[in-house]
Amino acid sequence: MSESSTRKEIVGKLFLVYIAVVAFALVIVLKVLWLQVAEHDKWANANTISQKDIIIEPDRGDICATDGRILATSVPFYEIRMDLKCPALTDEVFNRYIDSLSIGLSRVFNDKTAQQYKRKLVSARYRGDRYHLIQRKVDYIQLKELKTLPIFRLGQNKGGFIVQQENKRIQPFVTLASRTIGRYGKWGALVGIEGAYDEELKGEKGIKLVQRIAGNYWMPINDGNEVEPRNGYDVITTMDINIQDVAHQALYNQLSRHNASHGTAILMEVKTGDIRAIVNLKRNSQGTYSEQYNYAIGERTEPGSTFKLPSLMVALEDGFIDLDDSIDTGNGMVRYHDIVVRDTRVHGKLTVQEVFEVSSNVGVTKLITQYYTGNEDRFVKGLKRMGLTEKLGLEIKGERAPYIMFPTDTLWSGVSLPMMSYGYEVAQTPMQILTFYNAVANNGEMMKPRFVKAISDHGEVKKKFNPEVINPSICSKATIAKAKKMLEGVVENGTAKNLSSSNYQIAGKTGTAQIANEKYGYKYQSRTSYQASFVGYFPANNPKYTCIVVVNAPTSGVYYGNLVAGQVFKEIADKVYSTQIDLHGQEVHADNNPLSIPYSRKGYKKDLIEVLKDLKIPYEDLGINSDWVATEKRDSAVRFHNRYVKDLLIPDVKGMGAKDAMFVLENLGLSVVIQGRGSVNEQSINPGTRFRQGDRIVLKLI
């Protein structure tokens, strides 16, 4: 090839290179112009792509009983994952410690063998999993153990240990008042106190700025602009967990005994309207009973005979009747058009007081129709005046409005007046009936049921809810006095004589309502069910509590209010009375009356003296020099006897309460096992037997 042709070839190649360089430079210039003009806004904010604000969730407040015990709280649970391609987690470290890590995981969770854990982790590392699930719903104790395991103790950046926290709402007392306390989950607060006080409980969210770092992790940036979350406030309810426990168990047992569909029990404090206990139980698919629906405020049914009180109070208030007036109930039957009203037995001539005591359907309907036929509007306005036609305005969602017809309503008929007078063609919730009876016990002042008394923050009260009066006077004092006399007569002489107590007086009313079948109404008795109820207050001479118990659809063949619902009322009332000394008044005093001196458990002398002095009960010391004493009930005093505790000899603890018996025995070095409740009835090692430190003794209490 000639020199000239070689030169041309070189020049041509250089020209191509030049053109390529120029074209490349032109592309760069055009790209720069594009970035500066067309994508200016995007890249001007490029720094924000690697930064973002994250929401910091506050801790939800607790719901507490009246004494501060927690009814609902948020407990942290953790989801554990692992970044098996964490840059700092080398093969050398992984291979050296994978066996120990697998053994630790198997021990902590006890759900897989160490070999199974190892296979899963090795496979996940081979796949390059950066977010491998180890375990869900891990509690704090387990988390602490996990942090000590090989590899995991290196943390997230060096060991790939990823922890994600989530709070789970729990109710420590499980089923007690759970429907009233309410539900809270990923969809928020739904019902009950959780829903009614969601704003106070949920707190306020915080904001924190984080920046993306290597490994696609986000690191907090402390730029001084973050907003800390405000944790939720605590809600202090009016509920007494001890009474709630008794009410729950009493209703549960009675529902089970009578194979009933469902039931409710509510205990209210007379002066304040405070709800001390509220139970709602329904039979589930397993045949047991659980809280599924708030029947106390959400189920509106025909109340039956418990509605006879407001009916007669309207007539008393209007001056048409008095307690000594009489009415002839005849043969226990009376017809109103196509409806026949019957009594359970023939009573003949009765006073108004007796009509109420024996719960005569005929007597009540005759009295009301005699004075309000042609003037039905006056009767219904009397019910309205006493607060029976309006909702209570509860803060908890779900209250059904009462149903009471007016004569102008299209469904009003010729039998509406007599039917309404004894609790049919009207509908009330158990809470509405209870609130009315509570007003009678409270001398006419109707209190709004109160579920929450305060909002607090770490013990500091932020907001207080005072008792609220719905109606300062539902009727005259004279009518209230007569209503109380009727209610006391039911328990003393009438349908609830079986509930009478020798320790305190109960006043109340039984109710046995026939619940209509949706398809057949009341036409076929075999197709209807019954509702048994009892509502009243105690002690009758100075009412402190009102209570209602409603049992729906018992199928045992027993459905009367005094036998089904009344027994639950009595069990609740007995427990409350036995545990609240202030209800006893002056019934226990030193007057040389043998009945005024109580029996006492054996126990610690100083404690016994303190209690006896406080109750003004006389005692005889007789120079007793032992710290622990046996007690003897005498006609005029409680007498003490020596009860020595000798070293290395088993003492006699029979008759002591569990607390005192455990104190004595554990101080001697014994291991104590308690069985039952009450006072010690048996001890597994006989008194006077020699023992060694650590010996086990079983105490049976009754």
C-alpha positions as CSV (number, residue, x, y, z in Angstrom):
1,M,0.0,0.0,0.0
2,S,1.3,3.5,-1.0
3,E,2.2,6.1,1.6
4,S,-0.6,8.4,0.3
5,S,-3.3,5.8,0.6
6,T,-2.2,4.9,4.1
7,R,-2.4,8.6,5.1
8,K,-6.0,8.8,3.8
9,E,-7.0,5.8,5.7
10,I,-5.6,7.2,9.0
11,V,-7.3,10.6,8.3
12,G,-10.6,8.9,7.7
13,K,-10.4,6.9,10.9
14,L,-9.5,10.1,12.8
15,F,-12.5,11.9,11.3
16,L,-14.8,9.1,12.5
17,V,-13.4,9.4,15.9
18,Y,-13.9,13.1,15.9
19,I,-17.5,12.8,14.7
20,A,-18.1,10.3,17.5
21,V,-16.6,12.6,20.2
22,V,-18.6,15.5,18.9
23,A,-21.8,13.5,18.9
24,F,-21.1,12.2,22.5
25,A,-20.4,15.8,23.6
26,L,-23.6,17.0,22.0
27,V,-25.6,14.2,23.8
28,I,-24.1,15.3,27.1
29,V,-25.0,19.0,26.4
30,L,-28.5,18.1,25.5
31,K,-28.9,15.9,28.6
32,V,-27.6,18.7,30.8
33,L,-30.1,21.1,29.2
34,W,-32.9,18.5,29.7
35,L,-32.1,18.1,33.4
36,Q,-31.8,21.8,34.0
37,V,-35.0,22.7,32.2
38,A,-37.4,19.8,31.8
39,E,-36.6,17.9,35.0
40,H,-35.5,20.9,37.2
41,D,-38.2,20.4,39.8
42,K,-37.6,16.7,40.1
43,W,-33.9,17.0,40.8
44,A,-34.1,20.2,42.8
45,N,-35.9,18.0,45.4
46,A,-33.7,15.0,45.0
47,N,-32.6,15.1,48.6
48,T,-36.1,14.6,49.8
49,I,-36.3,11.2,48.0
50,S,-33.8,9.9,50.5
51,Q,-35.6,11.5,53.4
52,K,-39.2,11.2,54.6
53,D,-41.4,11.8,57.6
54,I,-42.7,8.8,59.5
55,I,-45.6,8.7,61.9
56,I,-44.9,7.7,65.5
57,E,-47.9,6.0,67.0
58,P,-48.7,6.9,70.6
59,D,-49.4,4.3,73.3
60,R,-53.1,3.9,73.8
61,G,-54.4,4.7,77.3
62,D,-55.6,2.1,79.8
63,I,-59.2,1.5,80.9
64,C,-59.3,0.9,84.6
65,A,-61.8,-0.2,87.3
66,T,-62.9,2.3,90.0
67,D,-60.0,1.1,92.2
68,G,-57.4,1.5,89.4
69,R,-57.1,-2.1,88.4
70,I,-56.6,-2.4,84.6
71,L,-59.6,-3.6,82.6
72,A,-58.0,-3.0,79.1
73,T,-54.4,-2.2,78.2
74,S,-52.0,-2.3,75.2
75,V,-49.3,-4.9,75.4
76,P,-46.4,-4.8,73.0
77,F,-45.8,-7.8,70.8
78,Y,-43.0,-8.2,68.2
79,E,-42.5,-9.6,64.8
80,I,-39.0,-11.0,64.3
81,R,-37.4,-11.1,60.9
82,M,-33.9,-11.5,59.6
83,D,-31.8,-9.9,56.8
84,L,-29.8,-12.9,55.7
85,K,-27.8,-10.8,53.1
86,C,-26.8,-8.1,55.6
87,P,-23.4,-6.9,54.3
88,A,-21.7,-7.2,57.7
89,L,-23.0,-10.8,58.2
90,T,-20.1,-12.7,56.6
91,D,-20.1,-16.4,55.7
92,E,-17.5,-17.0,58.4
93,V,-19.8,-15.5,61.1
94,F,-22.9,-17.2,59.8
95,N,-21.4,-20.7,59.5
96,R,-19.7,-20.5,62.9
97,Y,-22.9,-19.5,64.8
98,I,-25.8,-20.9,62.9
99,D,-26.0,-24.0,65.0
100,S,-26.0,-22.1,68.2
101,L,-28.6,-19.6,66.9
102,S,-30.9,-22.5,65.7
103,I,-30.7,-24.2,69.1
104,G,-31.6,-20.9,70.8
105,L,-34.6,-20.3,68.6
106,S,-35.9,-23.8,69.2
107,R,-35.5,-23.3,73.0
108,V,-37.2,-19.9,73.0
109,F,-40.2,-20.8,70.8
110,N,-40.4,-24.6,71.3
111,D,-42.2,-25.0,68.0
112,K,-39.5,-26.5,65.7
113,T,-36.3,-28.5,66.2
114,A,-32.9,-26.9,66.0
115,Q,-32.3,-28.7,62.7
116,Q,-35.6,-27.4,61.2
117,Y,-34.6,-23.8,62.1
118,K,-31.1,-24.3,60.6
119,R,-32.4,-25.7,57.3
120,K,-34.8,-22.8,56.9
121,L,-32.1,-20.2,57.7
122,V,-29.5,-21.8,55.4
123,S,-32.1,-21.9,52.6
124,A,-33.1,-18.3,53.1
125,R,-29.5,-17.2,53.0
126,Y,-29.0,-19.1,49.8
127,R,-32.0,-17.4,48.3
128,G,-30.8,-14.0,49.5
129,D,-33.8,-13.2,51.7
130,R,-33.5,-9.8,53.2
131,Y,-36.8,-9.9,55.2
132,H,-37.1,-13.5,56.3
133,L,-39.9,-14.2,58.9
134,I,-38.7,-15.9,62.1
135,Q,-41.7,-15.6,64.4
136,R,-44.9,-13.4,64.9
137,K,-46.5,-12.4,68.2
138,V,-43.3,-12.6,70.3
139,D,-43.6,-11.2,73.8
140,Y,-41.1,-9.0,75.6
141,I,-39.6,-11.8,77.7
142,Q,-38.9,-13.8,74.5
143,L,-37.5,-10.7,72.8
144,K,-35.0,-10.3,75.6
145,E,-33.9,-13.9,75.2
146,L,-33.5,-13.5,71.4
147,K,-31.3,-10.5,71.9
148,T,-28.8,-12.7,73.7
149,L,-28.5,-15.3,71.0
150,P,-25.5,-15.6,68.7
151,I,-25.7,-13.5,65.5
152,F,-28.9,-11.8,66.8
153,R,-26.9,-10.1,69.6
154,L,-24.9,-8.3,66.8
155,G,-28.0,-6.2,66.1
156,Q,-29.6,-5.2,62.8
157,N,-26.7,-3.7,60.9
158,K,-24.2,-6.5,61.8
159,G,-26.4,-9.5,62.4
160,G,-29.5,-8.8,60.3
161,F,-31.8,-9.0,63.4
162,I,-35.0,-7.0,62.6
163,V,-37.6,-6.3,65.3
164,Q,-41.0,-4.8,64.5
165,Q,-43.2,-3.8,67.3
166,E,-47.0,-3.8,67.3
167,N,-49.3,-3.2,70.3
168,K,-52.1,-5.6,71.0
169,R,-55.1,-4.6,73.1
170,I,-55.9,-7.1,75.8
171,Q,-58.3,-7.3,78.7
172,P,-56.5,-8.8,81.8
173,F,-59.8,-10.1,83.3
174,V,-60.7,-11.7,79.9
175,T,-64.5,-12.0,79.9
176,L,-65.5,-9.7,82.8
177,A,-67.6,-6.8,81.3
178,S,-65.7,-7.3,78.0
179,R,-68.6,-6.1,75.8
180,T,-69.0,-2.9,77.9
181,I,-65.3,-2.3,77.9
182,G,-65.4,-2.6,74.2
183,R,-63.3,-3.8,71.3
184,Y,-60.2,-2.2,69.7
185,G,-58.3,-3.6,66.7
186,K,-56.8,-2.6,63.4
187,W,-60.0,-1.0,62.4
188,G,-60.0,1.2,65.5
189,A,-62.3,1.3,68.5
190,L,-65.7,-0.2,67.7
191,V,-68.0,-0.5,70.7
192,G,-68.2,0.1,74.4
193,I,-66.0,2.4,76.4
194,E,-63.2,1.9,73.9
195,G,-65.4,3.5,71.3
196,A,-67.1,6.2,73.4
197,Y,-63.7,7.5,74.7
198,D,-61.5,6.8,71.7
199,E,-60.4,10.4,71.4
200,E,-59.1,10.4,75.0
201,L,-57.6,6.9,74.8
202,K,-55.8,7.1,71.5
203,G,-53.5,10.1,72.2
204,E,-51.8,12.2,69.5
205,K,-49.4,10.9,66.8
206,G,-45.8,12.2,66.5
207,I,-43.6,12.8,63.4
208,K,-39.9,12.0,62.9
209,L,-37.7,12.6,59.9
210,V,-35.6,9.7,58.7
211,Q,-33.0,9.3,56.0
212,R,-32.2,6.3,53.7
213,I,-28.8,4.7,54.3
214,A,-26.9,1.8,52.8
215,G,-28.8,-1.4,52.9
216,N,-32.1,0.3,52.3
217,Y,-32.5,1.1,56.0
218,W,-34.0,4.3,57.4
219,M,-32.1,6.2,60.1
220,P,-33.7,8.9,62.3
221,I,-32.4,12.4,61.8
222,N,-32.4,14.6,64.9
223,D,-33.0,18.0,63.2
224,G,-34.9,19.5,66.1
225,N,-38.2,19.6,64.2
226,E,-39.6,16.2,65.3
227,V,-42.9,16.1,67.1
228,E,-43.1,13.6,70.0
229,P,-46.3,11.6,70.3
230,R,-48.6,12.2,73.2
231,N,-49.7,8.9,74.7
232,G,-53.4,8.4,75.4
233,Y,-55.0,9.2,78.7
234,D,-56.4,6.5,81.0
235,V,-60.1,6.1,81.5
236,I,-61.3,5.4,85.0
237,T,-64.6,3.6,85.1
238,T,-67.1,3.2,87.8
239,M,-66.9,-0.6,87.7
240,D,-66.0,-2.7,90.8
241,I,-64.1,-5.7,89.6
242,N,-64.9,-7.8,92.7
243,I,-68.7,-7.3,92.3
244,Q,-68.3,-7.7,88.5
245,D,-66.8,-11.2,89.2
246,V,-69.6,-12.2,91.5
247,A,-72.3,-11.0,89.1
248,H,-70.7,-12.7,86.1
249,Q,-70.4,-16.0,87.9
250,A,-73.9,-15.9,89.4
251,L,-75.5,-15.1,86.0
252,Y,-73.3,-17.7,84.2
253,N,-74.3,-20.4,86.6
254,Q,-78.0,-19.6,86.4
255,L,-78.0,-19.4,82.6
256,S,-76.3,-22.8,82.5
257,R,-78.7,-24.3,85.1
258,H,-81.8,-23.3,83.0
259,N,-80.2,-23.7,79.6
260,A,-81.2,-20.2,78.7
261,S,-80.4,-18.3,75.5
262,H,-78.9,-15.2,77.1
263,G,-79.1,-12.8,80.0
264,T,-77.9,-9.6,81.6
265,A,-77.3,-8.3,85.1
266,I,-76.6,-4.7,86.1
267,L,-75.7,-3.2,89.5
268,M,-76.1,0.6,89.9
269,E,-75.3,2.9,92.8
270,V,-78.5,4.8,93.8
271,K,-77.2,8.3,94.5
272,T,-74.8,8.6,91.6
273,G,-76.0,6.3,88.9
274,D,-72.6,4.6,88.8
275,I,-72.6,1.2,87.1
276,R,-70.7,-1.0,89.5
277,A,-71.2,-4.2,87.5
278,I,-72.7,-5.1,84.1
279,V,-72.8,-8.6,82.6
280,N,-74.1,-9.7,79.2
281,L,-73.9,-13.4,78.4
282,K,-75.1,-15.4,75.4
283,R,-74.9,-19.1,74.7
284,N,-72.3,-19.8,72.0
285,S,-71.8,-22.7,69.6
286,Q,-69.8,-24.6,72.2
287,G,-72.8,-24.5,74.6
288,T,-71.0,-22.2,77.1
289,Y,-71.7,-18.5,77.7
290,S,-69.7,-15.5,76.6
291,E,-70.0,-11.7,76.2
292,Q,-71.1,-11.3,72.6
293,Y,-73.7,-8.4,72.6
294,N,-74.5,-5.7,75.1
295,Y,-78.1,-6.8,75.9
296,A,-78.2,-4.3,78.8
297,I,-78.5,-1.3,76.5
298,G,-79.2,-2.9,73.1
299,E,-82.0,-5.3,73.6
300,R,-85.5,-3.8,73.8
301,T,-88.2,-6.2,74.9
302,E,-91.6,-6.2,76.5
303,P,-90.8,-6.0,80.2
304,G,-93.9,-7.7,81.5
305,S,-94.8,-7.3,85.2
306,T,-91.9,-5.0,86.1
307,F,-93.8,-2.3,84.1
308,K,-96.7,-2.6,86.6
309,L,-94.9,-0.2,88.9
310,P,-94.9,2.8,86.6
311,S,-98.5,2.0,85.5
312,L,-99.8,2.1,89.1
313,M,-97.6,5.1,89.9
314,V,-99.3,7.1,87.2
315,A,-102.7,6.3,88.7
316,L,-101.4,7.1,92.2
317,E,-100.0,10.4,91.1
318,D,-103.2,11.3,89.3
319,G,-105.1,10.6,92.5
320,F,-107.3,7.9,91.0
321,I,-106.2,5.1,93.4
322,D,-104.6,4.5,96.8
323,L,-103.0,1.5,98.2
324,D,-106.0,0.6,100.4
325,D,-108.4,0.7,97.6
326,S,-109.8,-2.6,96.4
327,I,-110.5,-4.3,93.1
328,D,-112.3,-7.6,92.4
329,T,-110.2,-9.8,90.2
330,G,-113.0,-12.3,90.0
331,N,-112.0,-15.8,88.7
332,G,-108.6,-14.6,87.5
333,M,-109.7,-13.8,84.0
334,V,-110.8,-10.7,82.1
335,R,-111.5,-10.1,78.4
336,Y,-110.6,-7.1,76.4
337,H,-112.1,-7.5,72.9
338,D,-110.3,-10.6,71.5
339,I,-107.6,-10.7,74.3
340,V,-108.0,-12.6,77.5
341,V,-105.8,-11.5,80.4
342,R,-105.2,-14.2,83.1
343,D,-103.7,-14.5,86.5
344,T,-101.7,-17.5,87.6
345,R,-104.3,-18.2,90.3
346,V,-107.6,-17.0,91.5
347,H,-107.3,-14.1,94.1
348,G,-110.8,-12.6,94.3
349,K,-110.9,-9.2,95.9
350,L,-107.6,-7.5,96.5
351,T,-106.3,-4.1,97.6
352,V,-104.0,-2.2,95.3
353,Q,-101.1,-3.1,97.5
354,E,-102.0,-6.8,97.2
355,V,-102.5,-6.5,93.5
356,F,-98.9,-5.4,93.2
357,E,-97.6,-7.9,95.7
358,V,-99.1,-11.0,94.0
359,S,-98.6,-9.4,90.5
360,S,-102.2,-9.7,89.4
361,N,-102.5,-9.0,85.7
362,V,-106.3,-8.8,86.0
363,G,-106.1,-6.4,88.9
364,V,-103.7,-4.0,87.2
365,T,-105.5,-4.0,83.9
366,K,-108.9,-3.4,85.6
367,L,-107.5,-0.5,87.6
368,I,-105.9,1.3,84.6
369,T,-108.8,0.7,82.2
370,Q,-111.3,1.8,84.8
371,Y,-109.7,5.3,85.1
372,Y,-108.1,5.8,81.7
373,T,-110.5,4.4,79.2
374,G,-111.5,7.4,77.0
375,N,-108.6,9.3,78.5
376,E,-105.7,7.1,77.3
377,D,-103.6,10.1,76.4
378,R,-103.4,11.1,80.1
379,F,-102.0,7.7,81.0
380,V,-99.3,7.8,78.3
381,K,-98.3,11.4,79.2
382,G,-97.9,10.2,82.8
383,L,-95.4,7.6,81.6
384,K,-93.6,10.3,79.6
385,R,-93.5,12.6,82.6
386,M,-91.7,9.9,84.6
387,G,-89.0,9.6,81.8
388,L,-90.0,6.3,80.3
389,T,-90.4,7.4,76.7
390,E,-86.9,8.8,76.0
391,K,-83.5,7.3,75.6
392,L,-81.1,7.8,78.5
393,G,-78.4,9.4,76.3
394,L,-75.7,6.9,77.2
395,E,-72.2,7.7,75.9
396,I,-71.8,4.0,74.9
397,K,-73.1,3.4,71.5
398,G,-76.0,1.0,70.8
399,E,-78.8,2.2,73.2
400,R,-82.2,1.3,71.7
401,A,-85.0,3.9,72.2
402,P,-87.9,2.8,74.4
403,Y,-91.1,2.0,72.6
404,I,-94.3,3.4,74.1
405,M,-97.3,4.1,71.8
406,F,-99.5,7.2,71.9
407,P,-103.2,7.0,71.2
408,T,-102.6,8.9,67.9
409,D,-100.3,6.2,66.6
410,T,-101.6,4.0,63.8
411,L,-100.9,0.8,65.7
412,W,-103.0,1.9,68.7
413,S,-106.0,-0.4,69.3
414,G,-108.8,-1.1,71.7
415,V,-106.5,-3.5,73.7
416,S,-103.5,-1.2,73.8
417,L,-104.3,0.4,77.2
418,P,-104.8,-2.8,79.2
419,M,-101.8,-4.5,77.4
420,M,-99.5,-1.6,78.2
421,S,-100.6,-1.5,81.8
422,Y,-98.9,-4.8,82.6
423,G,-95.9,-4.6,80.3
424,Y,-97.0,-5.5,76.8
425,E,-97.2,-3.4,73.6
426,V,-94.3,-1.5,75.2
427,A,-90.6,-2.1,75.0
428,Q,-87.7,-1.1,77.3
429,T,-84.1,-2.1,77.6
430,P,-82.9,-3.5,81.0
431,M,-80.9,-0.3,81.6
432,Q,-84.0,1.9,81.1
433,I,-86.1,-0.2,83.5
434,L,-83.3,-0.2,86.1
435,T,-82.9,3.6,85.8
436,F,-86.6,4.1,86.5
437,Y,-86.4,1.8,89.6
438,N,-83.3,3.6,90.7
439,A,-85.2,6.9,90.6
440,V,-87.8,5.4,92.9
441,A,-85.0,4.2,95.3
442,N,-83.5,7.7,95.0
443,N,-86.7,9.5,96.2
444,G,-87.7,10.5,92.7
445,E,-84.5,11.8,91.4
446,M,-83.5,10.0,88.1
447,M,-79.8,9.7,87.6
448,K,-78.1,9.1,84.2
449,P,-76.2,5.8,84.3
450,R,-72.5,6.6,84.6
451,F,-69.8,4.3,83.3
452,V,-66.8,6.6,83.5
453,K,-65.9,8.9,86.4
454,A,-62.6,10.4,85.3
455,I,-59.9,10.8,82.6
456,S,-56.4,10.7,84.0
457,D,-52.7,10.9,82.9
458,H,-50.4,8.9,85.1
459,G,-52.6,9.3,88.1
460,E,-53.3,13.0,87.5
461,V,-57.0,13.7,86.9
462,K,-57.4,15.6,83.6
463,K,-61.2,15.6,83.5
464,K,-63.9,14.5,86.0
465,F,-67.4,13.4,85.2
466,N,-69.9,14.3,87.9
467,P,-73.1,12.4,88.4
468,E,-75.8,13.7,86.1
469,V,-79.5,14.2,86.9
470,I,-81.9,13.3,84.1
471,N,-85.1,14.2,85.9
472,P,-85.0,15.9,89.3
473,S,-88.4,14.5,90.3
474,I,-90.3,11.9,88.4
475,C,-93.3,12.3,90.7
476,S,-94.4,13.5,94.1
477,K,-92.8,12.4,97.3
478,A,-96.1,10.8,98.4
479,T,-96.2,8.6,95.3
480,I,-92.6,7.6,95.8
481,A,-93.4,6.6,99.4
482,K,-96.3,4.4,98.2
483,A,-94.2,2.9,95.4
484,K,-91.5,1.9,98.0
485,K,-94.2,0.3,100.2
486,M,-95.4,-1.7,97.3
487,L,-91.9,-2.9,96.4
488,E,-91.1,-3.9,99.9
489,G,-94.4,-5.8,100.1
490,V,-93.4,-8.0,97.1
491,V,-90.5,-9.4,99.0
492,E,-92.2,-9.5,102.4
493,N,-95.5,-11.0,101.3
494,G,-95.7,-11.5,97.6
495,T,-94.1,-13.2,94.6
496,A,-90.5,-12.7,95.8
497,K,-90.8,-14.0,99.4
498,N,-88.0,-16.5,98.6
499,L,-85.6,-13.6,98.3
500,S,-86.3,-12.3,101.8
501,S,-83.1,-11.9,104.0
502,S,-82.8,-11.9,107.8
503,N,-79.7,-9.6,107.5
504,Y,-81.1,-6.8,105.3
505,Q,-84.3,-5.9,103.5
506,I,-84.8,-6.1,99.8
507,A,-87.4,-4.3,97.8
508,G,-88.2,-5.1,94.2
509,K,-90.5,-6.6,91.5
510,T,-90.6,-9.9,89.7
511,G,-91.3,-10.1,86.0
512,T,-92.3,-13.1,83.8
513,A,-92.9,-11.9,80.3
514,Q,-94.1,-14.1,77.4
515,I,-92.0,-13.2,74.3
516,A,-93.9,-13.4,71.0
517,N,-92.8,-15.7,68.2
518,E,-91.9,-13.6,65.1
519,K,-94.1,-15.7,62.9
520,Y,-97.0,-16.7,65.2
521,G,-97.1,-13.9,67.7
522,Y,-98.8,-15.1,71.0
523,K,-101.3,-17.3,69.3
524,Y,-99.6,-20.6,70.0
525,Q,-98.2,-20.8,73.5
526,S,-95.9,-23.7,72.6
527,R,-94.1,-21.5,70.1
528,T,-93.4,-18.7,72.5
529,S,-90.5,-18.2,75.0
530,Y,-90.3,-16.5,78.3
531,Q,-88.2,-13.7,79.9
532,A,-87.6,-13.9,83.6
533,S,-86.6,-10.7,85.4
534,F,-86.2,-9.2,88.8
535,V,-85.4,-5.5,89.5
536,G,-85.1,-3.9,92.9
537,Y,-82.9,-2.2,95.5
538,F,-81.2,-2.8,98.9
539,P,-81.1,-2.2,101.8
540,A,-84.8,-1.1,101.5
541,N,-84.7,1.2,104.5
542,N,-81.7,3.2,103.1
543,P,-81.2,2.2,99.4
544,K,-77.5,2.0,98.3
545,Y,-77.8,-0.2,95.2
546,T,-80.3,-1.1,92.6
547,C,-80.0,-4.2,90.5
548,I,-81.7,-5.8,87.5
549,V,-81.4,-9.4,86.3
550,V,-83.0,-10.6,83.0
551,V,-82.8,-14.2,81.8
552,N,-84.1,-14.9,78.3
553,A,-85.6,-18.1,77.0
554,P,-84.9,-20.5,79.9
555,T,-85.7,-24.0,78.7
556,S,-85.6,-26.0,81.9
557,G,-89.4,-25.6,82.5
558,V,-88.8,-23.0,85.2
559,Y,-89.2,-19.4,84.0
560,Y,-90.7,-17.4,86.8
561,G,-88.8,-14.2,87.7
562,N,-88.4,-15.0,91.4
563,L,-86.8,-18.4,90.8
564,V,-84.7,-17.7,87.7
565,A,-83.6,-14.0,87.8
566,G,-84.3,-13.4,91.5
567,Q,-81.7,-15.9,92.6
568,V,-79.0,-14.1,90.7
569,F,-80.1,-10.8,92.3
570,K,-79.9,-12.3,95.7
571,E,-76.4,-13.7,95.2
572,I,-75.1,-10.4,94.0
573,A,-76.8,-8.5,96.9
574,D,-75.5,-10.9,99.5
575,K,-72.0,-10.5,98.3
576,V,-72.2,-6.7,98.2
577,Y,-73.8,-6.6,101.7
578,S,-71.3,-9.0,103.2
579,T,-68.3,-7.0,102.0
580,Q,-69.5,-3.4,102.7
581,I,-69.6,-2.7,106.4
582,D,-71.2,0.7,105.9
583,L,-74.4,-1.1,104.7
584,H,-74.8,-2.8,108.1
585,G,-75.7,0.4,110.0
586,Q,-76.1,-0.3,113.7
587,E,-77.0,-3.9,113.4
588,V,-73.8,-5.0,115.1
589,H,-73.3,-3.3,118.5
590,A,-72.5,-4.2,122.1
591,D,-75.8,-4.3,124.1
592,N,-75.3,-7.7,125.8
593,N,-77.4,-9.3,123.1
594,P,-75.9,-12.6,122.1
595,L,-76.8,-12.0,118.5
596,S,-74.8,-8.7,118.4
597,I,-71.5,-10.5,119.0
598,P,-70.1,-12.1,115.8
599,Y,-68.0,-15.1,115.4
600,S,-64.3,-14.3,114.6
601,R,-61.6,-16.2,112.9
602,K,-58.4,-17.0,114.8
603,G,-55.5,-14.8,113.9
604,Y,-53.0,-12.1,114.8
605,K,-54.0,-10.5,118.1
606,K,-53.1,-6.8,117.2
607,D,-55.1,-7.0,113.9
608,L,-58.1,-8.5,115.6
609,I,-58.1,-5.9,118.3
610,E,-58.0,-3.1,115.7
611,V,-60.9,-4.5,113.8
612,L,-63.0,-5.1,116.9
613,K,-62.4,-1.6,118.2
614,D,-63.3,-0.1,114.9
615,L,-66.6,-2.0,114.9
616,K,-67.2,-1.2,118.6
617,I,-67.4,-4.9,119.4
618,P,-66.2,-5.7,123.0
619,Y,-63.5,-8.3,123.6
620,E,-61.9,-10.0,126.6
621,D,-58.1,-10.1,126.6
622,L,-57.7,-11.8,130.0
623,G,-53.9,-11.2,130.1
624,I,-53.2,-13.1,126.9
625,N,-49.5,-12.9,126.1
626,S,-49.2,-14.7,122.7
627,D,-49.1,-12.8,119.4
628,W,-51.5,-15.3,117.8
629,V,-54.8,-16.0,119.5
630,A,-57.8,-18.3,119.2
631,T,-61.2,-16.6,119.5
632,E,-64.4,-17.6,121.3
633,K,-67.9,-16.0,120.9
634,R,-69.3,-15.2,124.3
635,D,-72.7,-13.6,125.2
636,S,-71.1,-10.2,125.8
637,A,-67.8,-10.2,124.0
638,V,-65.2,-12.0,121.8
639,R,-62.8,-13.8,124.2
640,F,-59.2,-14.4,123.3
641,H,-57.2,-17.6,124.1
642,N,-53.4,-18.2,123.8
643,R,-52.2,-19.8,120.6
644,Y,-48.5,-20.2,120.8
645,V,-46.3,-20.9,117.8
646,K,-43.3,-23.1,118.7
647,D,-40.1,-23.5,116.7
648,L,-39.8,-26.8,114.8
649,L,-43.3,-27.9,115.7
650,I,-46.2,-27.6,113.3
651,P,-48.7,-25.0,114.7
652,D,-52.5,-25.5,114.6
653,V,-53.7,-23.0,112.0
654,K,-57.3,-24.4,111.6
655,G,-59.8,-21.6,111.8
656,M,-57.4,-19.0,110.5
657,G,-57.8,-17.1,107.3
658,A,-55.4,-17.9,104.4
659,K,-53.3,-14.7,104.9
660,D,-52.6,-15.3,108.6
661,A,-52.0,-19.1,108.2
662,M,-49.5,-18.5,105.3
663,F,-47.7,-15.8,107.4
664,V,-47.3,-18.1,110.3
665,L,-46.2,-21.2,108.3
666,E,-43.9,-19.4,105.8
667,N,-42.1,-17.6,108.6
668,L,-41.3,-21.0,110.1
669,G,-39.8,-22.0,106.7
670,L,-42.6,-24.2,105.4
671,S,-43.7,-24.3,101.8
672,V,-47.5,-23.6,101.8
673,V,-50.1,-24.8,99.3
674,I,-53.6,-23.3,99.5
675,Q,-56.7,-25.1,98.3
676,G,-60.1,-23.5,98.3
677,R,-61.4,-20.2,99.8
678,G,-62.4,-19.1,103.3
679,S,-60.8,-20.3,106.5
680,V,-58.5,-23.3,107.1
681,N,-60.5,-26.4,107.7
682,E,-57.7,-29.1,107.3
683,Q,-53.9,-29.1,107.3
684,S,-51.9,-31.9,105.8
685,I,-49.4,-32.1,108.7
686,N,-50.9,-32.5,112.2
687,P,-50.3,-29.8,114.8
688,G,-47.3,-30.6,117.1
689,T,-45.5,-32.6,114.4
690,R,-41.7,-31.9,114.0
691,F,-40.7,-30.6,110.6
692,R,-37.7,-29.5,108.6
693,Q,-37.2,-26.2,106.7
694,G,-38.8,-26.4,103.2
695,D,-41.3,-29.1,104.1
696,R,-44.6,-28.8,102.1
697,I,-47.9,-28.4,103.9
698,V,-51.3,-28.3,102.2
699,L,-54.1,-26.2,103.7
700,K,-57.7,-26.9,102.7
701,L,-60.0,-23.9,103.1
702,I,-63.8,-23.8,103.2
